[in-house]
């Protein structure tokens, strides 16, 4: 294992423990605070489709924010794992959800595929540069690369709890930096983007 891979593995363990140490009540309050920031954010006034994950474990829950976006008549897409990669399918209030493994669900195969204009990204830890660390499978790095090919203006926003910020996330050439991070405290715009989007 390389030094960077080892550092990432250590950070994943620490970040997961830090996130899981927060009480369920604190995570719920954070999710509603995040939704209030989304409801006021003018960035969402200029787009049609927002991609967002359905939460697992102790991830900050984006569903209150998604409801605020749906109330603004934006279309929502959620990821489905297909042949080891993510595709984004339209998420409707009465749409079928199917089990994906790893504790996740997704819109069923009959749902329409959409290319998001904004992608809300889950993470374990982030830093002030907009670097993020996920679960180590590269799903979002690959999905962002594919989406940028069809939507060059794609905006990636990491959703996190304040407690998930770290001094520095170790990065490798394939890692994608975020355009913004949104926590219960508000929007954070990276101080410098030192990596390709």
Secondary structure as UniProt FT lines:
FT   HELIX           3..20
FT   HELIX           24..40
FT   HELIX           42..46
FT   STRAND          49..51
FT   TURN            57..58
FT   HELIX           63..71
FT   TURN            72..73
FT   STRAND          75..82
FT   TURN            83..84
FT   STRAND          85..90
FT   TURN            93..94
FT   STRAND          97..101
FT   TURN            102..103
FT   STRAND          104..107
FT   TURN            109..110
FT   STRAND          118..121
FT   STRAND          125..126
FT   TURN            128..129
FT   STRAND          132..133
FT   HELIX           139..150
FT   TURN            152..153
FT   STRAND          155..159
FT   HELIX           162..164
FT   TURN            173..174
FT   STRAND          180..183
FT   TURN            184..185
FT   STRAND          186..189
//
